[in-house]
């Protein structure tokens, strides 16, 4: 029964990894505000490049 414990540990590790990945993908806040801030960041990047 040693393998059963190993499987459980692997499942728990994978579950945590998936939750962390899902959490990092999700962006919080108002979509319009997010679009504004993203556009502002891009404008600053373009101004630095020229």
C-alpha distance matrix in Angstrom:
0.0 3.8 5.4 5.4 7.3 9.3 10.3 11.5 13.3 14.9 16.0 17.6 19.3 20.6 21.9 23.8 25.2 26.5 28.0 29.8 31.1 32.4 34.0 35.8 37.2 38.7 42.1 43.6 47.2 50.1 50.1 53.9 53.5 50.7 52.9 55.8 53.9 52.4 55.9 57.3 54.7 55.7 59.4 58.9 57.0 59.8 62.5 60.9 60.8 64.5
3.8 0.0 3.8 5.5 5.7 6.7 9.0 10.4 11.3 12.9 14.8 16.1 17.2 18.9 20.6 22.0 23.2 25.0 26.6 27.9 29.3 31.0 32.4 33.9 35.6 37.2 40.6 42.1 45.8 48.8 48.8 52.5 52.0 49.1 51.3 54.1 51.9 50.5 54.0 55.2 52.5 53.5 57.2 56.5 54.6 57.4 60.0 58.3 58.2 61.9
5.4 3.8 0.0 3.8 5.4 5.0 6.2 8.6 9.9 10.5 12.2 14.3 15.3 16.4 18.2 20.1 21.0 22.4 24.4 25.8 26.9 28.5 30.2 31.7 33.0 34.8 38.3 40.0 43.7 46.6 46.4 50.1 49.7 46.7 48.8 51.7 49.7 48.0 51.5 52.9 50.2 51.0 54.8 54.3 52.3 55.0 57.7 56.1 55.8 59.5
5.4 5.5 3.8 0.0 3.8 5.4 5.2 6.3 8.7 9.9 10.6 12.5 14.3 15.4 16.5 18.6 20.1 21.1 22.7 24.6 25.8 27.0 28.7 30.6 31.9 33.3 36.8 38.3 41.9 44.8 44.7 48.5 48.2 45.4 47.5 50.5 48.6 47.1 50.6 52.1 49.6 50.5 54.2 53.9 52.1 54.8 57.5 56.1 56.0 59.7
7.3 5.7 5.4 3.8 0.0 3.8 5.4 5.1 6.2 8.6 9.9 10.7 12.4 14.3 15.4 16.8 18.5 20.1 21.3 22.8 24.5 25.9 27.2 29.0 30.7 32.1 35.4 36.8 40.4 43.4 43.6 47.3 46.7 43.9 46.3 49.0 47.0 45.7 49.2 50.5 47.9 49.1 52.7 52.1 50.4 53.3 55.9 54.3 54.4 58.1
9.3 6.7 5.0 5.4 3.8 0.0 3.8 5.5 5.2 6.2 8.6 10.0 10.6 12.3 14.2 15.6 16.5 18.4 20.1 21.3 22.6 24.4 25.9 27.3 28.9 30.7 34.0 35.7 39.4 42.4 42.3 46.0 45.4 42.4 44.6 47.4 45.3 43.7 47.2 48.5 45.8 46.8 50.5 49.9 47.9 50.8 53.4 51.7 51.6 55.4
10.3 9.0 6.2 5.2 5.4 3.8 0.0 3.8 5.4 5.1 6.1 8.6 9.9 10.5 12.2 14.3 15.2 16.4 18.3 20.0 21.0 22.4 24.2 25.9 27.1 28.8 32.3 34.0 37.7 40.5 40.3 44.0 43.7 40.7 42.8 45.7 43.9 42.2 45.7 47.2 44.7 45.5 49.2 48.9 47.0 49.7 52.5 51.0 50.9 54.6
11.5 10.4 8.6 6.3 5.1 5.5 3.8 0.0 3.8 5.4 5.1 6.2 8.6 9.9 10.5 12.4 14.3 15.4 16.6 18.5 20.0 21.1 22.6 24.6 26.0 27.3 30.7 32.1 35.7 38.6 38.7 42.5 42.1 39.3 41.6 44.4 42.6 41.2 44.8 46.1 43.8 44.9 48.5 48.2 46.5 49.4 52.0 50.6 50.7 54.4
13.3 11.3 9.9 8.7 6.2 5.2 5.4 3.8 0.0 3.8 5.4 5.2 6.2 8.6 9.9 10.8 12.4 14.3 15.5 16.7 18.5 20.1 21.2 22.8 24.7 26.2 29.5 30.9 34.6 37.7 37.8 41.5 40.8 37.9 40.3 43.0 40.8 39.5 43.1 44.3 41.7 42.9 46.5 45.9 44.2 47.2 49.7 48.1 48.3 52.1
14.9 12.9 10.5 9.9 8.6 6.2 5.1 5.4 3.8 0.0 3.8 5.5 5.1 6.1 8.5 10.0 10.5 12.2 14.3 15.4 16.5 18.3 20.0 21.3 22.7 24.6 28.0 29.8 33.6 36.5 36.3 39.9 39.4 36.4 38.5 41.3 39.2 37.6 41.1 42.5 39.9 40.8 44.5 44.0 42.2 44.9 47.6 46.1 46.1 49.8
16.0 14.8 12.2 10.6 9.9 8.6 6.1 5.1 5.4 3.8 0.0 3.8 5.5 5.1 6.1 8.6 9.8 10.5 12.3 14.3 15.3 16.4 18.2 20.1 21.2 22.7 26.3 27.9 31.6 34.4 34.2 37.9 37.7 34.8 36.9 39.8 38.0 36.6 40.0 41.6 39.2 40.1 43.8 43.6 41.9 44.7 47.4 46.2 46.2 49.8
17.6 16.1 14.3 12.5 10.7 10.0 8.6 6.2 5.2 5.5 3.8 0.0 3.8 5.5 5.1 6.3 8.7 10.0 10.7 12.4 14.3 15.4 16.5 18.6 20.3 21.5 24.8 26.1 29.7 32.8 33.0 36.6 36.1 33.3 35.8 38.5 36.5 35.3 38.9 40.2 37.9 39.1 42.7 42.3 40.9 43.8 46.3 45.0 45.3 49.0
19.3 17.2 15.3 14.3 12.4 10.6 9.9 8.6 6.2 5.1 5.5 3.8 0.0 3.8 5.5 5.3 6.3 8.8 10.1 10.8 12.4 14.4 15.5 16.8 18.7 20.5 23.6 25.3 29.0 32.1 32.1 35.7 35.0 32.0 34.3 36.9 34.8 33.4 37.0 38.1 35.6 36.8 40.4 39.8 38.2 41.1 43.6 42.2 42.4 46.1
20.6 18.9 16.4 15.4 14.3 12.3 10.5 9.9 8.6 6.1 5.1 5.5 3.8 0.0 3.8 5.4 5.0 6.2 8.6 9.9 10.5 12.3 14.2 15.4 16.7 18.6 22.0 24.1 27.8 30.6 30.2 33.9 33.5 30.4 32.4 35.3 33.4 31.8 35.3 36.7 34.3 35.2 38.9 38.6 36.9 39.6 42.3 41.1 41.1 44.7
21.9 20.6 18.2 16.5 15.4 14.2 12.2 10.5 9.9 8.5 6.1 5.1 5.5 3.8 0.0 3.8 5.4 5.2 6.2 8.7 9.9 10.6 12.2 14.4 15.6 16.8 20.3 21.9 25.5 28.3 28.3 32.0 31.7 28.9 31.1 34.0 32.2 30.9 34.5 35.9 33.8 34.9 38.5 38.4 37.0 39.7 42.4 41.4 41.6 45.2
23.8 22.0 20.1 18.6 16.8 15.6 14.3 12.4 10.8 10.0 8.6 6.3 5.3 5.4 3.8 0.0 3.8 5.5 5.1 6.2 8.6 9.9 10.5 12.4 14.4 15.6 18.8 20.2 23.9 27.0 27.2 30.8 30.0 27.2 29.7 32.3 30.3 29.2 32.8 33.9 31.7 33.1 36.6 36.2 34.9 37.8 40.2 39.1 39.6 43.2
25.2 23.2 21.0 20.1 18.5 16.5 15.2 14.3 12.4 10.5 9.8 8.7 6.3 5.0 5.4 3.8 0.0 3.8 5.5 5.2 6.2 8.7 9.9 10.8 12.6 14.6 17.7 19.8 23.6 26.5 26.3 29.8 29.1 26.0 28.2 30.9 28.7 27.2 30.8 32.1 29.6 30.7 34.3 33.9 32.3 35.2 37.7 36.5 36.7 40.4
26.5 25.0 22.4 21.1 20.1 18.4 16.4 15.4 14.3 12.2 10.5 10.0 8.8 6.2 5.2 5.5 3.8 0.0 3.8 5.4 5.1 6.1 8.5 10.0 10.7 12.5 16.0 18.2 21.9 24.6 24.1 27.7 27.5 24.4 26.4 29.4 27.7 26.1 29.6 31.2 29.0 29.9 33.6 33.6 32.1 34.7 37.5 36.6 36.7 40.2
28.0 26.6 24.4 22.7 21.3 20.1 18.3 16.6 15.5 14.3 12.3 10.7 10.1 8.6 6.2 5.1 5.5 3.8 0.0 3.8 5.4 5.1 6.0 8.6 10.0 10.8 14.1 15.7 19.4 22.3 22.3 26.0 25.5 22.7 25.2 27.9 26.2 25.1 28.7 30.0 28.1 29.4 32.9 32.8 31.7 34.5 37.1 36.3 36.8 40.3
29.8 27.9 25.8 24.6 22.8 21.3 20.0 18.5 16.7 15.4 14.3 12.4 10.8 9.9 8.7 6.2 5.2 5.4 3.8 0.0 3.8 5.5 5.1 6.2 8.7 10.2 13.0 14.8 18.5 21.6 21.7 25.1 24.2 21.3 23.8 26.3 24.1 23.0 26.7 27.8 25.5 27.0 30.5 30.1 28.9 31.9 34.2 33.2 33.8 37.4
31.1 29.3 26.9 25.8 24.5 22.6 21.0 20.0 18.5 16.5 15.3 14.3 12.4 10.5 9.9 8.6 6.2 5.1 5.4 3.8 0.0 3.8 5.4 5.3 6.4 8.9 12.0 14.6 18.3 21.0 20.4 23.8 23.3 20.0 22.0 24.8 22.9 21.3 24.8 26.3 24.0 24.9 28.6 28.5 27.1 29.8 32.4 31.6 31.8 35.3
32.4 31.0 28.5 27.0 25.9 24.4 22.4 21.1 20.1 18.3 16.4 15.4 14.4 12.3 10.6 9.9 8.7 6.1 5.1 5.5 3.8 0.0 3.8 5.5 5.3 6.4 10.0 12.4 16.0 18.5 18.0 21.6 21.4 18.5 20.5 23.5 22.0 20.6 24.1 25.8 24.0 25.0 28.6 28.9 27.8 30.3 33.0 32.5 32.9 36.2
34.0 32.4 30.2 28.7 27.2 25.9 24.2 22.6 21.2 20.0 18.2 16.5 15.5 14.2 12.2 10.5 9.9 8.5 6.0 5.1 5.4 3.8 0.0 3.8 5.5 5.4 8.3 9.9 13.7 16.7 16.8 20.3 19.6 16.8 19.4 22.0 20.2 19.4 23.0 24.2 22.5 24.0 27.4 27.4 26.6 29.5 31.8 31.3 32.1 35.4
35.8 33.9 31.7 30.6 29.0 27.3 25.9 24.6 22.8 21.3 20.1 18.6 16.8 15.4 14.4 12.4 10.8 10.0 8.6 6.2 5.3 5.5 3.8 0.0 3.8 5.6 7.5 10.1 13.7 16.6 16.2 19.5 18.5 15.3 17.7 20.2 18.0 16.8 20.5 21.6 19.5 20.9 24.4 24.2 23.2 26.1 28.5 27.8 28.5 31.9
37.2 35.6 33.0 31.9 30.7 28.9 27.1 26.0 24.7 22.7 21.2 20.3 18.7 16.7 15.6 14.4 12.6 10.7 10.0 8.7 6.4 5.3 5.5 3.8 0.0 3.8 6.4 9.7 13.1 15.3 14.2 17.5 17.3 13.9 15.7 18.7 17.2 15.5 18.9 20.7 18.9 19.8 23.3 23.7 22.7 25.1 27.8 27.5 27.9 31.2
38.7 37.2 34.8 33.3 32.1 30.7 28.8 27.3 26.2 24.6 22.7 21.5 20.5 18.6 16.8 15.6 14.6 12.5 10.8 10.2 8.9 6.4 5.4 5.6 3.8 0.0 3.8 6.5 9.9 12.2 11.7 15.3 15.0 12.2 14.5 17.4 16.2 15.2 18.6 20.3 19.1 20.4 23.6 24.2 23.7 26.1 28.6 28.6 29.3 32.4
42.1 40.6 38.3 36.8 35.4 34.0 32.3 30.7 29.5 28.0 26.3 24.8 23.6 22.0 20.3 18.8 17.7 16.0 14.1 13.0 12.0 10.0 8.3 7.5 6.4 3.8 0.0 3.7 6.8 9.1 8.8 12.1 11.5 8.6 11.3 13.9 12.6 12.1 15.6 17.0 16.0 17.7 20.7 21.2 21.2 23.6 25.8 26.1 27.1 30.0
43.6 42.1 40.0 38.3 36.8 35.7 34.0 32.1 30.9 29.8 27.9 26.1 25.3 24.1 21.9 20.2 19.8 18.2 15.7 14.8 14.6 12.4 9.9 10.1 9.7 6.5 3.7 0.0 3.8 7.0 8.3 11.4 10.3 8.6 12.0 13.9 12.8 13.4 16.6 17.6 17.2 19.3 21.9 22.3 22.9 25.4 27.1 27.6 29.0 31.7
47.2 45.8 43.7 41.9 40.4 39.4 37.7 35.7 34.6 33.6 31.6 29.7 29.0 27.8 25.5 23.9 23.6 21.9 19.4 18.5 18.3 16.0 13.7 13.7 13.1 9.9 6.8 3.8 0.0 3.7 6.3 8.7 7.4 7.0 10.4 11.8 11.3 12.7 15.4 16.2 16.6 18.9 20.9 21.5 22.7 24.9 26.4 27.2 28.9 31.3
50.1 48.8 46.6 44.8 43.4 42.4 40.5 38.6 37.7 36.5 34.4 32.8 32.1 30.6 28.3 27.0 26.5 24.6 22.3 21.6 21.0 18.5 16.7 16.6 15.3 12.2 9.1 7.0 3.7 0.0 3.8 5.5 5.3 6.2 8.7 10.0 10.7 12.3 14.3 15.4 16.6 18.4 20.1 21.3 22.7 24.4 25.9 27.3 28.8 30.9
50.1 48.8 46.4 44.7 43.6 42.3 40.3 38.7 37.8 36.3 34.2 33.0 32.1 30.2 28.3 27.2 26.3 24.1 22.3 21.7 20.4 18.0 16.8 16.2 14.2 11.7 8.8 8.3 6.3 3.8 0.0 3.8 5.5 5.0 6.1 8.6 9.9 10.3 12.1 14.1 15.2 16.3 18.2 19.9 20.9 22.4 24.2 25.7 26.9 28.9
53.9 52.5 50.1 48.5 47.3 46.0 44.0 42.5 41.5 39.9 37.9 36.6 35.7 33.9 32.0 30.8 29.8 27.7 26.0 25.1 23.8 21.6 20.3 19.5 17.5 15.3 12.1 11.4 8.7 5.5 3.8 0.0 3.8 5.4 5.1 6.2 8.7 9.8 10.5 12.2 14.2 15.3 16.4 18.4 20.0 21.0 22.5 24.5 25.8 27.3
53.5 52.0 49.7 48.2 46.7 45.4 43.7 42.1 40.8 39.4 37.7 36.1 35.0 33.5 31.7 30.0 29.1 27.5 25.5 24.2 23.3 21.4 19.6 18.5 17.3 15.0 11.5 10.3 7.4 5.3 5.5 3.8 0.0 3.8 5.4 5.0 6.2 8.5 9.8 10.5 12.3 14.2 15.3 16.6 18.4 20.0 21.1 22.7 24.5 26.2
50.7 49.1 46.7 45.4 43.9 42.4 40.7 39.3 37.9 36.4 34.8 33.3 32.0 30.4 28.9 27.2 26.0 24.4 22.7 21.3 20.0 18.5 16.8 15.3 13.9 12.2 8.6 8.6 7.0 6.2 5.0 5.4 3.8 0.0 3.8 5.4 5.2 6.1 8.5 9.8 10.5 12.3 14.2 15.4 16.5 18.3 20.0 21.2 22.7 24.8
52.9 51.3 48.8 47.5 46.3 44.6 42.8 41.6 40.3 38.5 36.9 35.8 34.3 32.4 31.1 29.7 28.2 26.4 25.2 23.8 22.0 20.5 19.4 17.7 15.7 14.5 11.3 12.0 10.4 8.7 6.1 5.1 5.4 3.8 0.0 3.8 5.5 5.1 6.0 8.5 9.8 10.5 12.2 14.3 15.3 16.4 18.3 20.0 21.1 22.9
55.8 54.1 51.7 50.5 49.0 47.4 45.7 44.4 43.0 41.3 39.8 38.5 36.9 35.3 34.0 32.3 30.9 29.4 27.9 26.3 24.8 23.5 22.0 20.2 18.7 17.4 13.9 13.9 11.8 10.0 8.6 6.2 5.0 5.4 3.8 0.0 3.8 5.5 5.2 6.1 8.7 9.9 10.5 12.4 14.3 15.3 16.5 18.5 20.1 21.5
53.9 51.9 49.7 48.6 47.0 45.3 43.9 42.6 40.8 39.2 38.0 36.5 34.8 33.4 32.2 30.3 28.7 27.7 26.2 24.1 22.9 22.0 20.2 18.0 17.2 16.2 12.6 12.8 11.3 10.7 9.9 8.7 6.2 5.2 5.5 3.8 0.0 3.8 5.4 5.0 6.2 8.6 9.8 10.6 12.4 14.3 15.3 16.6 18.5 20.4
52.4 50.5 48.0 47.1 45.7 43.7 42.2 41.2 39.5 37.6 36.6 35.3 33.4 31.8 30.9 29.2 27.2 26.1 25.1 23.0 21.3 20.6 19.4 16.8 15.5 15.2 12.1 13.4 12.7 12.3 10.3 9.8 8.5 6.1 5.1 5.5 3.8 0.0 3.8 5.4 5.1 6.3 8.7 10.0 10.6 12.4 14.3 15.5 16.7 18.9
55.9 54.0 51.5 50.6 49.2 47.2 45.7 44.8 43.1 41.1 40.0 38.9 37.0 35.3 34.5 32.8 30.8 29.6 28.7 26.7 24.8 24.1 23.0 20.5 18.9 18.6 15.6 16.6 15.4 14.3 12.1 10.5 9.8 8.5 6.0 5.2 5.4 3.8 0.0 3.8 5.4 5.1 6.2 8.7 9.8 10.5 12.3 14.3 15.4 16.9
57.3 55.2 52.9 52.1 50.5 48.5 47.2 46.1 44.3 42.5 41.6 40.2 38.1 36.7 35.9 33.9 32.1 31.2 30.0 27.8 26.3 25.8 24.2 21.6 20.7 20.3 17.0 17.6 16.2 15.4 14.1 12.2 10.5 9.8 8.5 6.1 5.0 5.4 3.8 0.0 3.8 5.4 5.1 6.3 8.7 9.9 10.6 12.5 14.4 15.8
54.7 52.5 50.2 49.6 47.9 45.8 44.7 43.8 41.7 39.9 39.2 37.9 35.6 34.3 33.8 31.7 29.6 29.0 28.1 25.5 24.0 24.0 22.5 19.5 18.9 19.1 16.0 17.2 16.6 16.6 15.2 14.2 12.3 10.5 9.8 8.7 6.2 5.1 5.4 3.8 0.0 3.8 5.5 5.2 6.2 8.7 9.9 10.7 12.5 14.8
55.7 53.5 51.0 50.5 49.1 46.8 45.5 44.9 42.9 40.8 40.1 39.1 36.8 35.2 34.9 33.1 30.7 29.9 29.4 27.0 24.9 25.0 24.0 20.9 19.8 20.4 17.7 19.3 18.9 18.4 16.3 15.3 14.2 12.3 10.5 9.9 8.6 6.3 5.1 5.4 3.8 0.0 3.8 5.4 5.0 6.1 8.6 9.9 10.6 12.7
59.4 57.2 54.8 54.2 52.7 50.5 49.2 48.5 46.5 44.5 43.8 42.7 40.4 38.9 38.5 36.6 34.3 33.6 32.9 30.5 28.6 28.6 27.4 24.4 23.3 23.6 20.7 21.9 20.9 20.1 18.2 16.4 15.3 14.2 12.2 10.5 9.8 8.7 6.2 5.1 5.5 3.8 0.0 3.8 5.4 5.1 6.1 8.6 9.9 11.0
58.9 56.5 54.3 53.9 52.1 49.9 48.9 48.2 45.9 44.0 43.6 42.3 39.8 38.6 38.4 36.2 33.9 33.6 32.8 30.1 28.5 28.9 27.4 24.2 23.7 24.2 21.2 22.3 21.5 21.3 19.9 18.4 16.6 15.4 14.3 12.4 10.6 10.0 8.7 6.3 5.2 5.4 3.8 0.0 3.8 5.5 5.1 6.2 8.7 10.3
57.0 54.6 52.3 52.1 50.4 47.9 47.0 46.5 44.2 42.2 41.9 40.9 38.2 36.9 37.0 34.9 32.3 32.1 31.7 28.9 27.1 27.8 26.6 23.2 22.7 23.7 21.2 22.9 22.7 22.7 20.9 20.0 18.4 16.5 15.3 14.3 12.4 10.6 9.8 8.7 6.2 5.0 5.4 3.8 0.0 3.8 5.5 5.2 6.3 9.0
59.8 57.4 55.0 54.8 53.3 50.8 49.7 49.4 47.2 44.9 44.7 43.8 41.1 39.6 39.7 37.8 35.2 34.7 34.5 31.9 29.8 30.3 29.5 26.1 25.1 26.1 23.6 25.4 24.9 24.4 22.4 21.0 20.0 18.3 16.4 15.3 14.3 12.4 10.5 9.9 8.7 6.1 5.1 5.5 3.8 0.0 3.8 5.4 5.1 6.6
62.5 60.0 57.7 57.5 55.9 53.4 52.5 52.0 49.7 47.6 47.4 46.3 43.6 42.3 42.4 40.2 37.7 37.5 37.1 34.2 32.4 33.0 31.8 28.5 27.8 28.6 25.8 27.1 26.4 25.9 24.2 22.5 21.1 20.0 18.3 16.5 15.3 14.3 12.3 10.6 9.9 8.6 6.1 5.1 5.5 3.8 0.0 3.8 5.4 5.6
60.9 58.3 56.1 56.1 54.3 51.7 51.0 50.6 48.1 46.1 46.2 45.0 42.2 41.1 41.4 39.1 36.5 36.6 36.3 33.2 31.6 32.5 31.3 27.8 27.5 28.6 26.1 27.6 27.2 27.3 25.7 24.5 22.7 21.2 20.0 18.5 16.6 15.5 14.3 12.5 10.7 9.9 8.6 6.2 5.2 5.4 3.8 0.0 3.8 5.6
60.8 58.2 55.8 56.0 54.4 51.6 50.9 50.7 48.3 46.1 46.2 45.3 42.4 41.1 41.6 39.6 36.7 36.7 36.8 33.8 31.8 32.9 32.1 28.5 27.9 29.3 27.1 29.0 28.9 28.8 26.9 25.8 24.5 22.7 21.1 20.1 18.5 16.7 15.4 14.4 12.5 10.6 9.9 8.7 6.3 5.1 5.4 3.8 0.0 3.8
64.5 61.9 59.5 59.7 58.1 55.4 54.6 54.4 52.1 49.8 49.8 49.0 46.1 44.7 45.2 43.2 40.4 40.2 40.3 37.4 35.3 36.2 35.4 31.9 31.2 32.4 30.0 31.7 31.3 30.9 28.9 27.3 26.2 24.8 22.9 21.5 20.4 18.9 16.9 15.8 14.8 12.7 11.0 10.3 9.0 6.6 5.6 5.6 3.8 0.0
